[in-house]
Amino acid sequence: MNKGRLHMKTLRTDVCIVGGGPAGMMMALLLAKQKVNVLVVERNMNFDREFRGEVLQPRFVQMLDQLNLRSYIESYPHLKLKHGAIMKDSAQIEEFNFTAIDSKFPYAMWMPQPILLQALYKKCQEYPSFSMLFHTKVQSLLKEREEIKGVITKNAQGENLEIQAKITIGADGRFSTIRQLGGFELEYDFYENDLIWFTIPHPKDMDNTLRFYMSKPIYLVLPKYPDLMQIGLAFPKETWKEIRGSGIEKFRGTLKDLNPLFHSFAEELQDFRAFTVLNSRVQYVKEWAKDGCLLIGDAAHCASPVGAMGVSLSVATAIVAADIVWIGLEKQDTTQEWLQQIQTIRSPEIRLFHRSQIRIEKLAIRHTPWLKAIGGTMIPLFIKTKLARAIQRRIFLMPKPLPIDDSFVFEN
Ligand SMILES: Cc1cc2nc3c(=O)[nH]c(=O)nc-3n(C[C@H](O)[C@H](O)[C@H](O)COP(=O)(O)OP(=O)(O)OC[C@H]3O[C@@H](n4cnc5c(N)ncnc54)[C@H](O)[C@@H]3O)c2cc1C
């Protein structure tokens, strides 16, 4: 053992989860409920974050319902989004209605991610086997031959801490440190477009309908809790640099031409700091597991913002992973072979959504004139068909409950 580690403080746990995002916190909660010793390590000092997965599709509500967490999470501040509309310039050409898709889960939720994470954290604290370190960043992995045995972290004071764990979970997002340190390979990494986000005050005369504008660029207007609107402009990846290069004055004009809604926001713009850029990536890791280690959520399968599915797909993987890890610990099996089951269960759905997202990104964002030309006629015709209804159901709802043990269901 090297000299540095001799003086390092050491903690031991069953499961060390790196990353306190939606996937990490949901998995921690489920494992703690099963009395598994679980330690979450989060590099940020709290859950504050902006422009992070806030539209939670009906399938997310469905998962909460399966765990009997729906009323608990819905007791926290959020908006229920029931309607969506497709706009061509300023005219509505079609609408969709979540109530028509499913009566038990007739809405998507808008819940700021800090509120969702705080709610999960608070529930975790009911269980003595749960603990969490904020402001603590993973630096390296502990390894014995090829088996991963934990992590070495550094806290805000610069002190190193060794965490020995039977299983280490990489729930640390799309730029995952565990993925890099563990030598996990990407099978694919698609990146062709960016989404540029900004917010404006919620106009009094506008309702809480999600609006998708088929214009150039195409953009989304989403009601944002408590009283804002979040706008996402979609561009091919090289465009934003060009826009910045042409200066704020020109871009003010572009925004004003796009929608009167943006006039006063554009007026006040002095520079580009009001915008957040999301590289719209679709990534899939070849093998999510190694002996003693597993990737979940965006670290294993990052989704593009198309369809606002990222949180739902990440949390579904976290729920399935909690079940398999719990059984594995009971059987003292933390091998790659055992943990790989999680990918086998989750992969068909993840690949299906990734394929669809990549197809839509290629078509909609890169070939907007095509979409504008025929979309206006085709979409209203298509959206009324049975096929469209079936596709909406497949996107917004899970076809069947997640395969987990009933003991994960929370009492009232
Ligand atoms: C701008 C934007 C908008 C989005 N909008 C939506 C939406 O509306 N709906 C939706 O469903 N999805 C949306 N997504 C996607 C969604 O945010 C992600 O899919 C989801 O957050 C993934 O959850 P996760 O827990 O896997 O990872 P993350 O949420 O990325 O959490 C990872 C956590 O790990 C921590 N971490 C990272 N490295 C380390 C380290 N070395 N040590 C310790 N901690 C570390 C991070 O601080 C973070 O807290 C959006 C994403 C972006 C960027």
The ligand as a Tripos MOL2 file, in Angstrom:
@<TRIPOS>MOLECULE
LIG
   53    58     1     0     0
SMALL
NO_CHARGES

@<TRIPOS>ATOM
      1 C1        -29.8860   21.4830  -20.3810 C.3       1 LIG1
      2 C2        -30.4870   20.1140  -20.1390 C.ar      1 LIG1
      3 C3        -31.8670   19.9710  -20.1600 C.ar      1 LIG1
      4 C4        -32.4250   18.7050  -19.9520 C.ar      1 LIG1
      5 N1        -33.7740   18.6020  -19.9490 N.ar      1 LIG1
      6 C5        -34.3270   17.4070  -19.6660 C.ar      1 LIG1
      7 C6        -35.7480   17.2940  -19.4740 C.ar      1 LIG1
      8 O1        -36.4940   18.2610  -19.5730 O.2       1 LIG1
      9 N2        -36.2500   16.0740  -19.1200 N.ar      1 LIG1
     10 C7        -35.4390   14.9780  -18.9460 C.ar      1 LIG1
     11 O2        -35.9520   13.9010  -18.6400 O.2       1 LIG1
     12 N3        -34.0830   15.0650  -19.1130 N.ar      1 LIG1
     13 C8        -33.5340   16.2430  -19.4430 C.ar      1 LIG1
     14 N4        -32.1680   16.3450  -19.5200 N.ar      1 LIG1
     15 C9        -31.3390   15.1540  -19.2930 C.3       1 LIG1
     16 C10       -31.2570   14.8710  -17.7910 C.3       1 LIG1
     17 O3        -30.8410   16.0170  -17.0910 O.3       1 LIG1
     18 C11       -30.2990   13.7250  -17.5310 C.3       1 LIG1
     19 O4        -30.6540   12.6320  -18.3590 O.3       1 LIG1
     20 C12       -30.3520   13.2700  -16.0790 C.3       1 LIG1
     21 O5        -30.0840   14.3320  -15.2230 O.3       1 LIG1
     22 C13       -29.3610   12.1350  -15.8730 C.3       1 LIG1
     23 O6        -29.3410   11.8090  -14.5240 O.3       1 LIG1
     24 P1        -28.0340   11.1290  -13.8740 P.3       1 LIG1
     25 O7        -28.3660   10.9980  -12.4230 O.co2     1 LIG1
     26 O8        -27.6550    9.9490  -14.6490 O.co2     1 LIG1
     27 O9        -26.8440   12.1850  -14.1040 O.3       1 LIG1
     28 P2        -26.6890   13.6940  -13.6780 P.3       1 LIG1
     29 O10       -27.9910   14.3580  -13.4810 O.co2     1 LIG1
     30 O11       -25.7610   14.2770  -14.6620 O.co2     1 LIG1
     31 O12       -25.9930   13.6380  -12.2300 O.3       1 LIG1
     32 C14       -24.6460   13.2770  -12.0980 C.3       1 LIG1
     33 C15       -24.1640   13.7940  -10.7470 C.3       1 LIG1
     34 O13       -22.8140   13.3370  -10.5520 O.3       1 LIG1
     35 C16       -22.0430   14.3840   -9.9750 C.3       1 LIG1
     36 N5        -20.6410   14.1110  -10.3160 N.ar      1 LIG1
     37 C17       -20.0760   14.1460  -11.5460 C.ar      1 LIG1
     38 N6        -18.7440   13.8220  -11.4850 N.ar      1 LIG1
     39 C18       -18.4740   13.5790  -10.1700 C.ar      1 LIG1
     40 C19       -17.2810   13.2090   -9.4420 C.ar      1 LIG1
     41 N7        -16.1080   13.0160  -10.0610 N.pl3     1 LIG1
     42 N8        -17.3540   13.0390   -8.1090 N.ar      1 LIG1
     43 C20       -18.5530   13.2100   -7.4560 C.ar      1 LIG1
     44 N9        -19.7100   13.5930   -8.0860 N.ar      1 LIG1
     45 C21       -19.6760   13.7610   -9.4140 C.ar      1 LIG1
     46 C22       -22.6200   15.6390  -10.6200 C.3       1 LIG1
     47 O14       -22.3510   16.7900   -9.8510 O.3       1 LIG1
     48 C23       -24.1210   15.3230  -10.6590 C.3       1 LIG1
     49 O15       -24.7730   15.7130   -9.4750 O.3       1 LIG1
     50 C24       -31.5820   17.5790  -19.7400 C.ar      1 LIG1
     51 C25       -30.1940   17.7250  -19.7000 C.ar      1 LIG1
     52 C26       -29.6460   18.9800  -19.8780 C.ar      1 LIG1
     53 C27       -28.1480   19.1360  -19.7830 C.3       1 LIG1
@<TRIPOS>BOND
     1     1     2 1
     2     2     3 ar
     3     2    52 ar
     4     3     4 ar
     5     4     5 ar
     6     4    50 ar
     7     5     6 ar
     8     6     7 ar
     9     6    13 1
    10     7     8 2
    11     7     9 ar
    12     9    10 ar
    13    10    11 2
    14    10    12 ar
    15    12    13 ar
    16    13    14 ar
    17    14    15 1
    18    14    50 ar
    19    15    16 1
    20    16    17 1
    21    16    18 1
    22    18    19 1
    23    18    20 1
    24    20    21 1
    25    20    22 1
    26    22    23 1
    27    23    24 1
    28    24    25 2
    29    24    26 1
    30    24    27 1
    31    27    28 1
    32    28    29 2
    33    28    30 1
    34    28    31 1
    35    31    32 1
    36    32    33 1
    37    33    34 1
    38    33    48 1
    39    34    35 1
    40    35    36 1
    41    35    46 1
    42    36    37 ar
    43    36    45 ar
    44    37    38 ar
    45    38    39 ar
    46    39    40 ar
    47    39    45 ar
    48    40    41 1
    49    40    42 ar
    50    42    43 ar
    51    43    44 ar
    52    44    45 ar
    53    46    47 1
    54    46    48 1
    55    48    49 1
    56    50    51 ar
    57    51    52 ar
    58    52    53 1
@<TRIPOS>SUBSTRUCTURE
     1 LIG1         1 GROUP 0 **** ****
